[in-house]
Amino acid sequence: MLIKSAIIINEGQQFEADVLIKNGRIEKIASSISANNEEVIDASGKYLFPGAIDDQVHFREPGLTHKATIFTESRAAVAGGVTSFMEMPNTVPNALTQDLLADKYAIGAKDSLANYSFFMGASNDNIEEVLKTNPTDVCGLKIFMGSSTGNMLVDEEATLEGLFSKVDMLIATHCEDEATIRRNTEAAKVQFGENVPIEQHPIIRSAEACYTSSSMAVGLAKKYGTQLHILHISTAKEIELFDNNIPLAEKKITAEACIHHLWFNNSDYTEKGSLIKWNPAVKTSEDQQAIFEAVLSGKIDVIATDHAPHTLEEKQNSYFKAPSGGPLIQHGLPAMLDFYQQGKITLPQIAEKMSHNPAILFKIKDRGYIREGYYADLVLVDIDNPWEVEKKNILAKCGWSPFEGHTFKSKITHTLVNGKLAYANGTIQEVGSGERLLFNR
């Protein structure tokens, strides 16, 4: 395949060039390459990005396939310019053993249109299984230091000490202090009974709950020299825990921001209700602004989606019954491109936070950049081509989005995964499959 006359966004630069792809990899990047027998994509006036690498998704398979499957959500991923994803272990059964983890990789190998990796899960009693994890072909260990499904809440101090002291691969954490949340929940029930309004969500799952847990995780990581990656930062207070004076490749403690914490704030609960109920909660406009500034300054290293679909019927329940999470993977990159159109971030910064930095942080082999010899995971964007999010163009299995009715200013036209056209002009090609991510560790 030959991509002609693309405006390439890569490694802090913007320039026009052709890209030749052979055997799934980028063979050559040059100002002009002559076509022989290659399929040619005319990219004149379009922007070519390295494929986004989403380091936090919930694709619900196995066990919760009424909400989503690896196949359906990988379709939404490639339509959204995401060429690689890392999926969380709170499926059913939880991925708490090497055999259960292997089962998920088998589904990915069969069904995924995007490249894939699956986190090993931690519980209060599976450290022996955790220590068997191969760091060269598993992205990391996920610890829920806040409520989760099944047996995945890890809140025993001795267990956390054991994990942080013995695990030599990346540990990704969901940080919310369970005791604080329980206390706030009881206070809300005293005031409102069972009919707690959705606006109480960021008060129940408060900034204090987040900081208490995040600061504990950072303390443990510093004590044991652990590589710690704190997911979905939602408060201004937590940002003080992170450093922007160290090159990312040398950082031991890193952070992620999610699209919803950059896009929404607590004033949006009135209109959106439980559709924007996430854990950690969307909080104040001050938190929202501080997170965005931390992304730009380098205190927050990665932008992800935390794509976590539920059915619309489930989401339309009362506060305590409505599950947290929502579908975002198809709309994460378009949302960031809207921020570019608003002058809030540059195109090279988007590539850095969504492609380069996940590759650096996880030490992903040969992905995350537009470089000769690297896999051809690429996304073409028509920067001035507005389109409205409607039910008919939502590809997540749940069929809804918190962005419904919004008109994005930029459209993804093509997505290539391992040099194969996975998405083109609204059509999922569904040829070939993604590959398992490998790590230089």
Helices and strands as residue ranges (DSSP letters): E 2-10, E 13-22, E 25-30, E 40-42, E 47-50, E 52-57, H 70-79, E 82-87, H 98-111, E 115-118, E 120-121, H 127-130, E 141-145, H 157-166, E 171-175, H 178-192, G 198-200, H 201-204, H 207-224, E 228-230, G 237-241, G 248-250, E 253-258, H 259-263, G 266-268, H 269-272, G 273-276, H 285-297, E 302-304, H 312-315, H 332-341, H 347-351, I 352-356, H 357-362, E 378-382, E 387-388, G 391-393, E 407-408, E 411-417, E 420-424, E 427-428
